Amino acid sequence: MNRDGLKTIGFVLMALVGGAAALLSLLGIATLSLFSALLPMSLDEVLPTYIGVAVLGVAFGAWTLANAIMGLMKRPSRPFHLPGGWVWVAGFAAAIGVLLAAAPTDTAGLTLLRLLAALLPALAVLSFFTRRLSSAPGLASWRQAAAQASVTASVTMSWSFLWEIVAVAAVLIGAGVVIGVSPGGLESLEEWSQRFSDPLALQGGEFLLEPGVLAILLALSAGVIPIIEETGKALGMGMLALVRRPTRAQAIAWGLVTGAVFGVLEASFTQYPNTQTGAMLAVLRAGALLMHCCTATMTAVGLYEWVSQRRPRWFFVSLGLSIGLHAAWNAVAVAFAPLSAAGSRWVPGQMLLLGMFAILSGGAAFILVLLTKPRN
């Protein structure tokens, strides 16, 4: 099949993804609202979370669907550049400031925070770094950005979700077997079952202080999950490369969009226990967004070297570096969780790990600056 045929198929799939995103978001919020009205159980904790996700889903679906229709009509598409970088940063900072001053249990505030914390940092990153590409030859178009966003939201996220479930099940079963056959292992499993059968023990985060639990989390978060997610990002960008052999600027734009969509979807489902803690988590999620954009962009540059320059080794080098950066971020996050659960006893350790988050976030931003540096 020629590339025009692949483009047509791609636009049809884009339309399906966009329509499904908007429709499922609306149906989901309507169903939850109906259950909340008819059932005796309270859905007050579920509805705010889903409202923010649904708003993003409808907006994303409408944008993707519009670009798909324009592509099928063979209308031209402008170069991809999002204006207003400092406006998005100022909006995010204002939202954090307002929520720090809000009541800790302000449900409406937490819903707004979840929405703004997911979206505004992503818009800022896309604005700053697409602007740096504005003088490069062969810029990506808005339609390419929409196509990459739809592939990321569907293929990349589905790949990651499926294989992460498999990985979690495999690691838990493997750990259970190893503990069970070891001396005193069955007694240990029974003790764990009794200790953590109480939901309050899980809510307080005490289970994170167990060395065994910490080892399992580290194996998953800093070992398996970075491989799955970075491979999924590469797979999504590779699908677009089947239709169009990218220029370097186009590949970088694809990477930025992939990382931004991935980061937005992750941040949308982050649980905020209160406005003050939520504000801190929102800032950390902005750092995670930078990490996701950096790793996806490094992989995208490697994909450009492979597809357009016939140098496949650089793709595998860049993919390896992306997995390494992602693993480092997740390892710090796993280490931070038990210290946070321990409370004031471990404040120095918490501050050290927050400093490491800042270094990794700053390093990701610096790498993006280097990758988007204008070339003659």
C-alpha positions in Angstrom: 0.0 0.0 0.0 1.3 3.5 -0.9 1.7 6.3 1.6 -1.5 8.1 0.5 -3.4 5.0 1.4 -1.7 4.7 4.7 -2.5 8.4 5.4 -6.2 7.8 4.6 -6.3 4.8 7.0 -4.5 6.9 9.6 -7.0 9.8 9.4 -9.9 7.4 9.7 -8.3 5.8 12.8 -7.6 9.4 14.2 -11.3 10.2 13.7 -12.3 7.0 15.5 -9.9 7.8 18.4 -11.1 11.4 18.7 -14.8 10.4 18.5 -14.3 7.6 21.0 -12.4 9.9 23.5 -15.2 12.5 23.4 -18.1 10.1 23.5 -16.7 7.8 26.2 -15.9 10.8 28.4 -19.4 12.1 28.1 -21.0 8.7 28.6 -18.7 8.0 31.6 -19.6 11.2 33.4 -23.3 10.7 32.7 -23.2 7.1 34.0 -21.4 8.1 37.2 -23.8 11.0 37.8 -26.8 8.6 37.3 -25.3 6.1 39.7 -24.6 8.9 42.2 -28.3 10.0 42.1 -29.9 6.5 42.1 -27.6 4.4 44.4 -27.3 4.8 48.2 -23.5 4.7 47.9 -21.6 8.0 47.7 -19.5 8.7 44.6 -18.2 12.1 45.9 -14.6 10.9 45.7 -14.9 9.4 42.2 -16.8 12.2 40.5 -14.3 15.0 40.9 -11.5 12.8 39.6 -13.5 11.8 36.6 -14.9 15.2 35.8 -11.3 16.6 35.2 -10.4 13.6 33.0 -13.7 13.9 31.1 -13.1 17.6 30.4 -9.7 16.7 29.0 -11.1 13.8 27.1 -13.8 15.8 25.4 -11.4 18.6 24.4 -8.8 16.1 23.1 -11.4 14.2 21.2 -12.9 17.2 19.5 -9.4 18.5 18.5 -8.3 15.1 17.1 -11.6 14.6 15.3 -11.4 18.0 13.7 -7.8 17.4 12.5 -8.7 14.0 11.1 -11.6 15.4 9.1 -9.4 18.2 7.7 -6.8 15.6 6.7 -9.4 13.5 4.9 -10.5 16.6 3.1 -6.8 17.2 2.2 -6.8 20.7 3.7 -3.4 22.2 4.4 -2.2 22.3 8.0 -0.1 25.1 9.6 3.4 24.5 11.2 3.0 23.2 14.8 3.8 25.9 17.3 1.9 26.7 20.5 2.1 30.3 21.7 1.9 31.7 25.2 4.6 29.8 27.1 4.9 32.2 30.1 1.1 32.5 30.2 0.7 28.8 30.9 3.5 29.0 33.5 1.8 31.9 35.2 -1.5 30.2 35.2 0.0 27.1 36.8 1.8 29.1 39.4 -1.4 31.0 40.2 -3.4 27.8 40.5 -0.8 26.4 42.9 -0.9 29.6 45.0 -4.7 29.7 45.2 -4.9 26.1 46.2 -2.2 26.4 48.9 -4.5 29.1 50.5 -7.6 27.0 50.1 -9.3 24.8 52.6 -7.5 21.4 52.8 -10.6 19.4 51.9 -11.8 21.8 49.1 -13.2 19.2 46.6 -13.8 21.7 43.9 -10.3 23.0 44.3 -8.8 19.6 44.1 -10.7 18.9 40.9 -9.5 22.2 39.4 -6.0 21.4 40.5 -6.0 18.0 38.9 -7.1 19.6 35.6 -4.8 22.5 35.6 -1.8 20.5 36.9 -2.2 18.0 34.1 -2.7 20.5 31.3 -0.9 23.8 31.9 2.7 22.5 32.4 2.3 20.4 29.2 1.1 23.4 27.2 4.1 25.4 28.6 6.6 22.7 27.6 5.1 22.4 24.1 5.1 26.2 23.7 8.7 26.8 24.8 10.3 24.0 22.8 8.3 24.2 19.6 9.2 27.9 19.5 12.9 26.9 19.5 12.2 24.7 16.4 10.5 27.5 14.5 13.5 28.3 12.3 14.4 24.6 11.6 13.7 23.2 8.2 10.9 20.7 7.7 8.7 21.6 10.7 5.9 19.3 11.9 2.3 20.4 11.2 -0.6 20.7 13.6 -2.1 17.6 11.9 1.0 15.6 12.6 0.8 16.7 16.3 -2.8 15.6 16.4 -2.0 12.3 14.8 0.9 11.6 17.2 -1.3 12.6 20.2 -4.0 10.2 19.1 -1.5 7.3 18.6 0.0 8.0 22.1 -3.4 8.2 23.8 -4.5 4.9 22.2 -1.6 2.6 21.1 1.1 3.8 23.6 -1.1 4.0 26.6 -2.9 0.7 25.8 0.5 -1.0 25.3 1.8 0.4 28.6 -1.3 -0.5 30.6 -1.5 -4.1 29.3 2.1 -5.0 29.9 2.3 -3.2 33.2 -0.6 -5.4 34.5 1.2 -8.5 33.2 4.4 -7.3 34.8 2.8 -6.6 38.2 1.1 -10.0 38.2 4.3 -11.8 37.2 6.4 -10.0 39.9 3.8 -10.5 42.6 3.4 -14.2 41.8 7.1 -14.7 41.6 7.7 -12.9 44.9 5.0 -15.0 46.5 6.5 -18.2 45.3 10.0 -17.3 46.4 8.7 -16.2 49.9 6.4 -19.2 50.1 9.2 -21.8 49.5 11.7 -20.1 51.8 12.0 -21.1 55.5 9.3 -19.4 57.4 7.9 -17.9 54.2 4.3 -19.1 54.7 4.2 -17.6 58.2 5.5 -14.3 56.7 2.8 -14.2 54.0 0.1 -14.9 56.6 1.5 -12.1 58.8 1.5 -9.7 55.9 -2.1 -10.7 55.0 -3.3 -10.0 58.5 -1.3 -6.7 58.9 -2.4 -5.1 55.7 -6.0 -6.4 55.5 -7.0 -3.2 57.4 -7.6 -0.4 54.8 -6.3 2.1 57.3 -2.8 0.5 57.2 -2.8 0.9 53.4 -4.1 4.5 53.6 -1.4 5.5 56.0 1.3 4.2 53.8 2.8 1.9 56.5 3.2 -0.9 54.0 5.8 1.2 52.1 8.1 0.8 55.1 8.4 -2.9 54.6 11.7 -3.9 52.9 10.0 -6.6 50.9 7.3 -4.2 49.6 9.9 -1.6 48.8 12.0 -4.2 46.9 9.0 -5.2 44.8 8.1 -1.6 44.1 11.7 -0.8 43.1 11.8 -3.8 40.7 8.6 -2.7 39.0 9.0 1.0 39.0 12.7 1.3 38.3 13.1 -1.9 36.3 10.2 -3.2 34.3 7.9 -0.1 33.9 10.5 2.2 32.3 11.2 -0.4 29.7 7.5 -0.9 28.9 6.6 2.7 28.8 9.6 3.9 26.7 9.2 1.0 24.3 5.5 2.0 24.0 6.5 5.6 23.2 8.9 4.4 20.5 6.2 2.1 19.1 3.7 5.0 18.8 6.2 7.3 17.1 7.3 4.5 14.8 3.8 4.1 13.5 3.8 7.7 12.3 7.2 7.1 10.7 5.6 4.4 8.6 3.6 7.1 6.8 6.2 9.9 6.7 9.9 9.7 7.0 10.5 12.5 9.4 12.9 15.5 9.4 14.8 16.1 12.6 12.4 18.9 13.6 9.4 16.7 12.9 10.8 13.9 15.0 11.5 16.2 17.9 7.9 17.6 17.7 6.5 14.1 17.7 8.6 13.3 20.8 7.4 16.4 22.6 3.8 15.6 21.9 4.2 12.0 22.9 5.8 13.0 26.2 3.2 15.7 26.8 0.2 13.4 26.2 1.7 10.7 28.4 2.4 13.1 31.2 -1.1 14.7 31.0 -2.8 11.3 31.2 -0.6 10.2 34.2 -1.2 13.5 36.0 -5.0 13.3 35.4 -5.3 10.2 37.5 -3.0 11.3 40.3 -4.9 11.2 43.6 -4.6 14.4 45.8 -5.5 13.8 49.5 -5.8 17.5 50.2 -5.0 20.8 48.6 -1.7 21.4 50.3 -0.3 17.9 49.6 -1.9 18.1 46.1 0.0 21.3 45.4 3.3 19.6 46.1 2.3 16.6 44.0 1.3 18.9 41.2 4.8 20.4 41.1 6.4 16.9 41.1 4.1 15.9 38.3 5.4 18.9 36.3 8.9 17.5 36.8 7.6 14.1 35.7 6.2 15.7 32.6 9.6 17.1 31.7 11.1 13.7 32.2 8.5 12.1 29.9 9.0 14.8 27.2 12.8 14.4 27.4 12.8 10.6 27.1 10.3 10.6 24.3 12.2 13.3 22.4 15.6 11.5 22.8 13.9 8.3 21.4 12.4 10.4 18.6 15.8 11.8 17.6 17.1 8.2 17.6 14.2 7.2 15.4 15.1 10.0 13.0 18.7 8.8 12.8 17.5 5.3 12.0 14.6 6.0 9.6 16.0 9.1 7.8 19.8 8.8 8.2 20.1 5.0 8.1 21.9 4.8 11.5 19.9 2.4 13.6 22.5 2.1 16.4 21.6 5.7 17.5 18.0 4.6 18.0 19.0 1.9 20.4 21.4 4.2 22.2 18.8 6.9 22.7 16.2 4.3 23.8 18.6 3.0 26.3 19.3 6.5 27.7 15.6 7.2 27.8 15.0 4.0 29.8 17.8 4.9 32.2 16.5 8.5 32.9 13.0 7.1 33.4 14.3 4.4 35.8 16.3 7.0 37.8 13.2 9.2 38.2 11.1 6.2 39.3 13.8 5.0 41.7 13.8 8.4 43.5 10.0 8.3 43.6 10.0 4.8 45.2 12.6 6.0 47.8 10.5 9.1 48.5 7.3 7.3 49.2 8.3 5.5 52.5 10.1 8.6 53.8 7.0 10.6 53.1 4.9 8.0 54.9 7.3 8.1 57.9 6.5 11.8 58.5 8.6 14.3 60.3 11.2 11.7 61.4 12.7 11.7 57.9 12.5 15.3 56.8 16.3 15.5 55.9 15.9 12.4 53.7 12.8 13.9 52.1 14.6 17.1 51.3 17.5 15.2 49.8 15.2 13.3 47.5 13.3 16.4 46.5 16.6 17.9 45.5 17.2 14.8 43.4 13.8 15.3 41.7 14.9 18.9 41.0 18.2 17.8 39.5 16.5 15.2 37.3 13.9 17.7 36.2 16.5 20.3 35.4 18.6 17.8 33.6 15.6 16.8 31.5 14.9 20.4 30.6 18.6 21.0 29.7 18.6 18.0 27.4 15.5 19.3 25.7 17.2 22.7 25.2 20.2 20.9 23.6 18.0 18.8 21.3 15.9 21.7 20.2 18.9 24.0 19.6 18.5 25.6 16.1 20.8 24.0 13.4 22.0 25.6 10.2 
